[in-house]
């Protein structure tokens, strides 16, 4: 099969003397009709010395990868790999001029990623990637799949990315992912690598699929037990018709996608109910104090995966204060002002907005609540805006000093919050 070849940047014939192929994701996405944002090339029959003589710049530490001297795109020599040691770095690479394109493609993770395209547009597809594309199946290329634990996360990420096209993971591939999960090799993955795959998945349109696939193959229990344990833990049916806390969390994450494209909002939505995993059985389905009991769990997760500070800060705030947001109309002005202070609303207004979006996702992430309005956010947003407009300048001009100024600011902010509440005619539904 031939398809139109994406325009290759002019390279002044630098690479025209090489036997090169477009490979991997660029071929896959072009066949799917998706925008191709990054192109990687495979070079067959060449040596590192030839690449250097043509002006290519080496960047690969473990195997020969070069940057084109003009386009800066990646060109990798065809290679084979042999497992030696543990983890996703425990490989011995062989890259010489006798490695064939079929041998190189065989070491790749999924058949849909194991296709190449020649300069003329011919598709080299020795492992039936096009057939799996048509059948919307994510399938491993060979049994060597189990040698790299990172592939468990990659497949789950691809499942999230291509869920919108109807893709699913082949049962045989899922079985190999379960084998890797049970082997203990996932623990060899670095925190940075796990977070990179998680973060990229959170930025997809269906990030919940990433976590569902990981749970299906046993990887979520190994990597993120605080989240995995939530499945089967009940909530009060009156407030949570979906019952299951794990299902609720996935619904919240799906709502967060609709409300924000920020990783921090989506991660906070994912972690907001971790404390429910610690609820004593005799108190179920209620979860008293789950907000504060969840804080150490959020801390542990952020430390384990070396989560960026902005994601950690928001996740902790949403975990601790999401119920206060839901109950905003039930509180007096003093409590709302205290909440604003605890959220550092005055210095971090953008983060406060992200807090409101995360809480709205929590509210709507329940069966039958998906399209309901969330007036609590409108109230707190307007109250914070009115209170933020009050500063020390006017009180200094009145001659007040020190603690008197703070008391005057607080009093004025309380008045402003009260006025906003009076203006609003909405009432928020009660929340447990």
Secondary structure as UniProt FT lines:
FT   TURN            12..17
FT   STRAND          19..23
FT   HELIX           25..32
FT   STRAND          40..44
FT   HELIX           48..53
FT   TURN            54..55
FT   STRAND          57..58
FT   STRAND          65..67
FT   TURN            69..71
FT   STRAND          74..77
FT   STRAND          80..83
FT   TURN            88..89
FT   STRAND          91..94
FT   TURN            97..98
FT   HELIX           101..106
FT   HELIX           111..113
FT   STRAND          116..117
FT   TURN            119..120
FT   STRAND          122..124
FT   TURN            126..127
FT   HELIX           129..135
FT   STRAND          137..138
FT   HELIX           143..147
FT   HELIX           150..161
FT   HELIX           163..165
FT   STRAND          168..169
FT   HELIX           171..183
FT   HELIX           185..188
FT   HELIX           191..202
FT   TURN            205..206
FT   HELIX           207..216
FT   TURN            217..218
FT   HELIX           219..223
FT   HELIX           225..228
FT   TURN            229..232
FT   TURN            237..239
FT   TURN            241..242
FT   HELIX           245..259
FT   HELIX           263..271
FT   TURN            272..273
FT   HELIX           274..278
FT   HELIX           281..283
FT   TURN            284..285
FT   TURN            288..289
FT   HELIX           290..293
FT   HELIX           295..305
FT   HELIX           309..326
FT   HELIX           328..330
FT   HELIX           333..342
FT   TURN            343..347
FT   HELIX           349..364
FT   TURN            367..371
FT   HELIX           375..388
FT   HELIX           393..397
FT   TURN            398..399
FT   HELIX           403..423
//
